[in-house]
Amino acid sequence: MYGDPETVRRILTEPGDTWAVVGLSSNQRRAAYGVAGVLQRFGKRIVPVHPKAETVHGEKGYASLADIPFAVDVVDVFVRSDLAGEVADEAAAIGAKAVWFQLGVVDEAAYERTQAAGLAMVMDKCPAIEIPRLGLAGRSS
């Protein structure tokens, strides 16, 4: 419901190569760290977004989406569901093309707002799972 296979495939292959990963820090035990590494290997430029604004996987971090001084194609959200809607709204405000809520992150109202704003959206899925599931692992954007 929150991301049919065609929408998932389109976000992974079409919107562009710059993915802001909200909640990404240098903590290697967090899921965001591993998923960001998968996205990099898949050919995406990752942009860490975290209050600490740490450099992660060799990429400079920013404290918020609004602080990123260049275009972002996809906003990948690793925050709790009760905070995710605000991030989706910020993604629309900065002109992102798509929003991706990670496994366990669901906000139906944010989904409706994001779609109404013209952005593609996936919820409750992980690109690190979807890339091989859709047979995309051998290609990069």
C-alpha positions in Angstrom: 0.0 0.0 0.0 2.7 2.5 0.9 5.0 1.7 -1.9 4.0 -0.5 -4.8 7.0 -2.2 -6.6 6.8 0.3 -9.4 7.1 3.3 -7.1 9.9 1.6 -5.2 11.8 0.8 -8.5 11.2 4.4 -9.8 12.6 6.0 -6.6 15.6 3.8 -6.7 16.4 4.3 -10.3 14.9 7.6 -11.5 14.7 10.5 -9.1 18.4 11.2 -9.0 21.5 10.3 -7.2 21.5 12.5 -4.1 19.8 10.9 -1.0 19.6 12.9 2.2 19.6 10.3 5.0 17.8 11.8 8.0 19.0 10.3 11.3 22.4 9.1 9.9 25.3 9.4 12.3 28.7 7.8 12.6 27.3 5.1 14.9 28.0 2.0 13.0 25.6 -0.1 15.0 22.6 1.9 13.7 20.6 0.7 10.7 21.0 4.1 9.0 24.8 3.6 8.8 24.5 0.2 7.0 21.8 1.3 4.7 23.7 4.5 3.7 26.6 2.3 2.8 24.4 0.1 0.6 23.1 3.2 -1.1 26.6 4.5 -1.8 27.6 1.1 -3.3 24.5 1.4 -5.4 25.8 4.6 -6.8 23.9 7.1 -4.7 25.5 10.2 -3.1 24.4 10.1 0.5 24.1 13.3 2.6 24.0 12.7 6.4 21.3 14.7 8.2 21.6 14.6 12.0 21.8 17.3 14.7 25.5 16.5 15.2 26.1 17.2 11.5 28.8 14.5 11.4 30.8 13.4 8.4 29.7 9.8 7.6 30.9 7.5 4.8 33.2 10.4 3.7 30.2 12.7 3.1 29.8 16.0 5.0 26.8 16.1 7.4 24.2 18.8 7.9 22.1 19.5 11.0 18.8 19.8 8.9 17.5 19.4 5.4 17.2 23.1 5.1 21.0 23.4 5.8 21.9 21.4 2.7 23.2 23.9 0.1 22.4 21.8 -3.0 19.5 19.9 -4.5 18.4 16.7 -2.8 16.5 14.1 -4.9 15.3 11.6 -2.2 14.9 12.0 1.6 15.4 8.7 3.4 13.9 8.9 6.9 15.4 7.1 9.9 13.4 8.7 12.7 10.5 7.6 14.8 7.0 7.7 13.2 5.9 10.6 15.4 8.7 12.7 14.0 8.7 11.5 10.4 5.8 13.7 9.2 7.7 16.9 9.9 10.6 15.5 7.9 8.4 14.7 5.0 7.0 18.2 5.1 10.6 19.6 5.1 11.4 17.3 2.1 8.6 18.9 0.1 9.8 22.4 1.2 13.3 21.8 -0.1 12.1 20.5 -3.4 13.0 16.8 -3.0 11.4 14.4 -5.6 10.7 11.6 -3.2 10.5 10.6 0.4 11.4 7.1 1.8 10.3 6.1 5.3 12.3 3.2 6.6 11.0 -0.1 8.0 8.7 0.6 10.9 8.2 4.3 10.1 4.6 4.9 9.2 2.6 8.2 9.1 -0.5 8.0 6.9 -1.2 11.7 7.1 2.3 12.5 6.0 1.9 10.0 3.1 -1.2 11.9 2.0 0.5 15.3 2.3 3.6 14.2 0.5 1.6 12.6 -2.4 -0.6 15.7 -2.6 2.6 17.8 -2.9 3.6 15.8 -5.9 6.4 13.7 -4.4 6.7 10.0 -4.7 6.7 8.2 -1.4 7.4 4.8 0.1 6.8 3.9 3.8 7.8 0.9 5.9 10.4 -0.4 3.5 14.2 -0.5 3.3 16.2 0.3 0.1 18.9 -2.2 1.2 16.2 -4.9 1.0 14.4 -3.6 -2.0 17.5 -3.2 -4.3 18.4 -6.9 -4.4 14.7 -7.9 -4.2 14.0 -6.0 -7.4 17.1 -7.3 -9.1 18.8 -3.9 -9.1 21.9 -4.9 -7.1 24.1 -5.4 -10.2 23.4 -1.9 -11.6 24.1 1.5 -10.3 22.3 4.7 -11.3 
